[in-house]
Amino acid sequence: MDDDSYQITNELYRSDSKHEVGTRYPLNTIYPDLEEVVKLSGNQMVRPLFVYLKMPGANNINLESPLGVGIVDNCHATLDNLNMTHDSFMWEVKNGRRTVAVPESMMRFDDTAHKPTFNTDTDVFIKLMGEADMNITDLTHDIRVQQYTDSINYWLKELEADVGMSPGSFSFDANTGMKTATEVVSENSLTYQTRSSLLTNVSEFIENICVSILELAMTKELFNGQTPKFSDSNLDLNNIGIKIHYDDGVFVDKDKQMDEDLKNVIAGALSKQTFLARNYGLTDSDALDELEKIKSEQEPTTDTTSGDENTLLGGGDGD
């Protein structure tokens, strides 16, 4: 893109190997309606044709950069320490097998045997040549499970703080214990705040990319015959009115929420449209359509029973 225009180039490649891009192939083989090169005026666009999703907060690695940083970019040292501690623990588990020293007289060698040497993969060792006779000795050392568990939990707690998670998100702490989803929300925990900030950025990302998709679909210059794939003169690209619904099952008790909302609908404190949108992820228009369907299903059909029979069934006045 230059100061006032976009150039979009569409290319098709064919390859017999997933490791190679392949060779250039005629675009109209698969996309007969798509132009190969299109130039668009920048004035036609509401926003750029790309969307960048970044973590909330400033880039503290490069303050002059408009780009964000990754989730773990500020905690590489913590991850390295966690990995080193885990590897050390696994080394101790591997070498913590029972080890026994026995007298040389209990060992048998053939004529081609070499002088024995220390080997961490061997569970039984013998005394050195020339040493006095010795009894069978257990050389096994206890594995320091608790010490390593405490060390790993320490680094996990530091990682929680680095990435914006509440204490106990990655590890179990006997002092704080495990928290329910309701407690996480009610305490306005760091985990819930971090999640909310991320969802704000994700929602903005989805809305912007939908706008870009619609703009491209409405651009007739992209297609042969100058016929756009989508056209709506009443659509406001600055506010396309999409609704993004996130499954909050981890943080919200869905059954309890629906039960409370249903009570509010019965009490007249919540509309049926809001109830459907809130609990089933429907847009406002979809919720209205659903209410219309419900209404049509509840409308009385043609009465084919006599007055007396209808009265007995509770549906008439007997006339």
C-alpha positions as CSV (number, residue, x, y, z in Angstrom):
1,M,0.0,0.0,0.0
2,D,1.3,3.5,-0.8
3,D,-0.1,6.8,0.4
4,D,-3.5,6.5,-1.2
5,S,-4.0,3.0,-2.6
6,Y,-3.9,-0.8,-1.9
7,Q,-2.6,-3.4,-4.4
8,I,-4.0,-6.9,-3.8
9,T,-2.3,-9.7,-5.7
10,N,-3.9,-13.2,-5.7
11,E,-1.6,-16.1,-6.7
12,L,-2.2,-19.9,-6.8
13,Y,0.5,-22.5,-6.4
14,R,0.4,-26.2,-6.9
15,S,2.6,-28.7,-5.1
16,D,2.8,-32.5,-4.7
17,S,4.8,-32.2,-1.5
18,K,3.7,-30.6,1.8
19,H,7.2,-29.3,2.3
20,E,7.3,-27.2,-0.9
21,V,5.2,-24.2,-2.0
22,G,5.2,-25.6,-5.5
23,T,4.9,-23.8,-8.9
24,R,2.7,-21.0,-10.0
25,Y,-0.6,-22.1,-11.4
26,P,-3.4,-20.2,-13.3
27,L,-5.6,-18.6,-10.7
28,N,-8.8,-19.2,-12.7
29,T,-8.3,-23.0,-12.4
30,I,-10.0,-22.9,-9.0
31,Y,-11.1,-19.3,-8.6
32,P,-12.6,-18.2,-12.0
33,D,-14.3,-15.1,-10.5
34,L,-11.2,-13.7,-8.8
35,E,-8.9,-11.0,-10.3
36,E,-5.1,-11.6,-10.1
37,V,-4.2,-7.9,-9.5
38,V,-6.5,-5.3,-8.1
39,K,-5.7,-1.7,-7.0
40,L,-8.0,0.0,-4.5
41,S,-8.1,3.5,-3.3
42,G,-7.3,3.9,0.4
43,N,-10.3,6.3,0.6
44,Q,-12.6,3.3,0.0
45,M,-11.6,1.6,3.2
46,V,-13.0,2.2,6.7
47,R,-9.9,0.6,8.3
48,P,-6.8,-1.3,7.2
49,L,-7.2,-4.8,5.8
50,F,-5.1,-6.4,8.5
51,V,-5.8,-6.9,12.2
52,Y,-3.1,-7.3,14.9
53,L,-4.0,-9.1,18.2
54,K,-1.7,-8.2,21.1
55,M,-1.7,-8.7,24.9
56,P,-3.1,-5.9,27.0
57,G,-0.6,-3.5,28.5
58,A,2.5,-1.7,27.2
59,N,5.4,-3.4,25.6
60,N,8.0,-3.1,28.4
61,I,10.7,-4.7,26.3
62,N,10.6,-2.0,23.6
63,L,8.7,1.0,24.7
64,E,8.8,2.6,21.2
65,S,7.2,-0.5,19.6
66,P,3.4,-0.4,18.9
67,L,3.4,-4.2,19.0
68,G,2.7,-6.2,22.1
69,V,4.7,-8.9,23.9
70,G,4.0,-12.6,24.3
71,I,2.5,-14.1,27.4
72,V,5.8,-15.5,28.6
73,D,8.2,-13.0,27.1
74,N,8.9,-11.5,30.6
75,C,9.4,-14.7,32.4
76,H,11.9,-16.7,30.4
77,A,14.2,-16.9,33.4
78,T,11.4,-18.3,35.6
79,L,10.6,-21.0,32.9
80,D,14.3,-21.9,32.7
81,N,14.5,-22.3,36.5
82,L,11.3,-24.4,36.5
83,N,12.6,-26.6,33.7
84,M,16.0,-27.0,35.4
85,T,14.4,-28.0,38.8
86,H,12.2,-30.5,37.1
87,D,15.1,-32.0,35.2
88,S,17.1,-32.3,38.5
89,F,14.2,-34.0,40.1
90,M,13.9,-36.5,37.3
91,W,17.7,-37.2,37.5
92,E,17.3,-37.9,41.2
93,V,14.3,-40.2,40.5
94,K,16.3,-42.1,37.8
95,N,19.4,-42.5,40.1
96,G,17.4,-43.2,43.2
97,R,17.0,-46.8,42.6
98,R,18.2,-49.2,45.2
99,T,22.0,-49.5,45.1
100,V,23.9,-52.3,46.9
101,A,27.6,-52.8,47.6
102,V,28.6,-56.5,47.9
103,P,31.9,-58.2,48.7
104,E,34.1,-59.2,45.7
105,S,33.7,-62.8,46.6
106,M,30.1,-62.7,45.7
107,M,30.8,-61.5,42.1
108,R,31.8,-63.8,39.2
109,F,34.0,-62.6,36.3
110,D,35.0,-64.4,33.2
111,D,38.4,-64.2,31.8
112,T,37.5,-61.4,29.4
113,A,36.0,-59.1,32.1
114,H,37.4,-55.6,32.5
115,K,38.1,-53.9,35.7
116,P,34.7,-52.7,37.1
117,T,34.0,-48.9,36.9
118,F,31.3,-46.6,38.3
119,N,28.1,-46.8,36.2
120,T,24.9,-44.9,37.1
121,D,22.8,-47.5,35.2
122,T,24.1,-50.3,37.5
123,D,22.2,-51.1,40.7
124,V,24.9,-53.3,42.2
125,F,28.5,-52.2,42.9
126,I,31.5,-54.2,44.3
127,K,34.3,-53.1,46.6
128,L,37.6,-52.0,45.1
129,M,40.3,-54.6,44.6
130,G,42.5,-55.0,47.7
131,E,40.0,-53.7,50.2
132,A,39.1,-55.8,53.2
133,D,36.1,-58.0,53.1
134,M,32.9,-56.2,53.7
135,N,29.3,-57.0,54.3
136,I,26.4,-56.4,51.9
137,T,25.7,-52.6,52.2
138,D,22.7,-50.7,51.1
139,L,23.9,-47.4,49.5
140,T,20.4,-46.2,48.5
141,H,19.6,-42.5,49.3
142,D,16.1,-41.2,49.8
143,I,14.6,-39.2,46.9
144,R,14.1,-35.6,48.1
145,V,10.5,-35.5,46.9
146,Q,9.2,-32.8,49.3
147,Q,12.2,-30.5,48.6
148,Y,11.8,-30.7,44.9
149,T,8.0,-30.3,45.2
150,D,8.4,-27.1,47.2
151,S,11.0,-25.8,44.7
152,I,8.7,-26.5,41.7
153,N,5.8,-24.9,43.5
154,Y,7.9,-21.8,44.2
155,W,8.7,-21.4,40.6
156,L,5.1,-22.0,39.6
157,K,4.0,-19.3,42.0
158,E,6.5,-16.9,40.4
159,L,5.2,-17.8,37.0
160,E,1.6,-17.1,38.1
161,A,2.6,-13.6,39.1
162,D,4.6,-13.1,35.9
163,V,1.7,-14.0,33.6
164,G,-1.1,-12.4,35.6
165,M,-2.7,-15.4,37.3
166,S,-4.0,-15.6,40.9
167,P,-2.0,-17.7,43.4
168,G,-3.0,-21.4,43.1
169,S,-3.8,-21.3,39.4
170,F,-0.9,-23.6,38.5
171,S,-0.3,-25.2,41.9
172,F,-2.1,-26.3,45.0
173,D,-1.4,-24.3,48.1
174,A,-2.7,-25.7,51.4
175,N,-3.1,-22.2,52.7
176,T,-5.4,-21.0,50.0
177,G,-6.8,-24.3,48.7
178,M,-8.8,-24.7,45.5
179,K,-11.3,-22.0,44.7
180,T,-14.7,-22.4,43.0
181,A,-15.6,-20.4,39.8
182,T,-17.9,-18.2,41.8
183,E,-15.2,-17.3,44.3
184,V,-12.8,-16.4,41.5
185,V,-15.3,-13.9,40.2
186,S,-16.6,-12.5,43.5
187,E,-13.0,-11.9,44.7
188,N,-12.2,-10.0,41.5
189,S,-9.1,-12.1,41.3
190,L,-6.1,-11.4,39.2
191,T,-6.9,-14.4,37.0
192,Y,-10.4,-13.0,36.2
193,Q,-9.0,-9.5,35.6
194,T,-6.4,-10.9,33.2
195,R,-9.0,-12.9,31.4
196,S,-11.4,-9.9,31.1
197,S,-8.6,-7.8,29.6
198,L,-7.7,-10.5,27.1
199,L,-11.4,-10.9,26.0
200,T,-11.6,-7.1,25.4
201,N,-8.7,-7.4,22.9
202,V,-10.1,-10.6,21.4
203,S,-13.5,-9.0,20.9
204,E,-12.0,-5.9,19.2
205,F,-9.9,-8.2,17.0
206,I,-12.9,-10.3,15.9
207,E,-15.0,-7.2,15.1
208,N,-12.2,-5.6,13.1
209,I,-11.5,-8.7,11.0
210,C,-15.2,-9.0,10.3
211,V,-15.2,-5.5,9.0
212,S,-12.2,-6.2,6.7
213,I,-13.9,-9.3,5.4
214,L,-17.1,-7.4,4.6
215,E,-15.1,-4.6,2.9
216,L,-13.4,-7.1,0.6
217,A,-16.6,-8.9,-0.1
218,M,-18.2,-5.5,-1.0
219,T,-15.4,-4.4,-3.3
220,K,-16.5,-5.1,-6.9
221,E,-13.0,-4.5,-8.4
222,L,-11.8,-7.8,-6.8
223,F,-14.2,-9.9,-8.9
224,N,-14.6,-10.6,-12.6
225,G,-17.8,-9.0,-13.9
226,Q,-17.5,-6.3,-11.2
227,T,-20.1,-8.1,-9.1
228,P,-19.4,-8.0,-5.3
229,K,-20.0,-11.1,-3.2
230,F,-21.9,-9.0,-0.6
231,S,-23.9,-5.9,-0.9
232,D,-25.9,-4.0,1.7
233,S,-26.3,-0.2,1.3
234,N,-27.7,0.1,4.8
235,L,-24.8,-1.5,6.5
236,D,-22.7,0.8,8.7
237,L,-19.2,-0.6,8.6
238,N,-18.2,1.4,11.7
239,N,-20.9,-0.5,13.7
240,I,-21.8,-3.8,12.0
241,G,-23.7,-4.9,15.1
242,I,-22.1,-8.3,15.7
243,K,-22.5,-10.0,19.0
244,I,-19.6,-12.1,20.5
245,H,-20.6,-14.7,23.0
246,Y,-18.0,-16.4,25.2
247,D,-18.6,-19.6,27.1
248,D,-18.1,-18.6,30.7
249,G,-18.6,-22.1,32.0
250,V,-15.2,-22.0,33.8
251,F,-16.0,-18.8,35.7
252,V,-19.8,-18.8,35.8
253,D,-22.2,-21.5,37.0
254,K,-24.4,-21.7,33.9
255,D,-27.2,-23.6,35.5
256,K,-27.3,-21.1,38.4
257,Q,-27.2,-18.1,36.0
258,M,-30.1,-19.5,33.9
259,D,-32.1,-20.3,37.0
260,E,-31.7,-16.7,38.3
261,D,-32.4,-15.2,34.9
262,L,-35.6,-17.3,34.6
263,K,-36.8,-16.1,37.9
264,N,-36.2,-12.5,36.8
265,V,-38.2,-13.2,33.5
266,I,-41.1,-14.5,35.5
267,A,-40.9,-11.5,37.8
268,G,-40.9,-9.1,34.9
269,A,-37.4,-7.8,35.7
270,L,-35.8,-9.3,32.6
271,S,-37.1,-9.5,29.0
272,K,-37.3,-12.8,27.2
273,Q,-35.2,-11.4,24.4
274,T,-32.4,-10.6,26.9
275,F,-32.8,-14.1,28.5
276,L,-32.3,-15.8,25.2
277,A,-29.3,-13.6,24.2
278,R,-27.6,-14.0,27.6
279,N,-28.0,-17.7,28.1
280,Y,-27.9,-19.1,24.5
281,G,-25.5,-16.6,22.8
282,L,-28.1,-15.4,20.3
283,T,-27.9,-11.9,18.7
284,D,-30.8,-9.5,19.4
285,S,-32.3,-10.2,15.9
286,D,-32.0,-14.0,16.4
287,A,-33.6,-13.7,19.8
288,L,-36.5,-11.8,18.3
289,D,-36.9,-14.4,15.6
290,E,-37.0,-17.1,18.2
291,L,-39.6,-15.3,20.1
292,E,-41.7,-15.0,17.0
293,K,-41.4,-18.7,16.4
294,I,-42.5,-19.4,20.0
295,K,-45.4,-17.1,19.6
296,S,-46.6,-18.7,16.4
297,E,-46.4,-22.2,18.0
298,Q,-48.5,-21.0,20.9
299,E,-51.3,-19.5,18.7
300,P,-54.5,-21.6,18.8
301,T,-55.1,-23.7,15.7
302,T,-58.5,-24.3,14.1
303,D,-60.9,-25.8,16.6
304,T,-62.1,-29.2,15.3
305,T,-63.9,-30.3,18.4
306,S,-67.4,-29.6,19.4
307,G,-68.3,-27.1,22.1
308,D,-69.1,-29.7,24.8
309,E,-65.9,-31.7,24.1
310,N,-63.8,-28.5,24.1
311,T,-65.3,-27.6,27.5
312,L,-64.4,-30.9,28.9
313,L,-60.9,-30.4,27.7
314,G,-60.7,-27.0,29.3
315,G,-60.5,-25.1,26.0
316,G,-64.0,-23.6,25.5
317,D,-67.1,-22.2,27.1
318,G,-69.5,-24.9,26.0
319,D,-71.3,-22.8,23.3
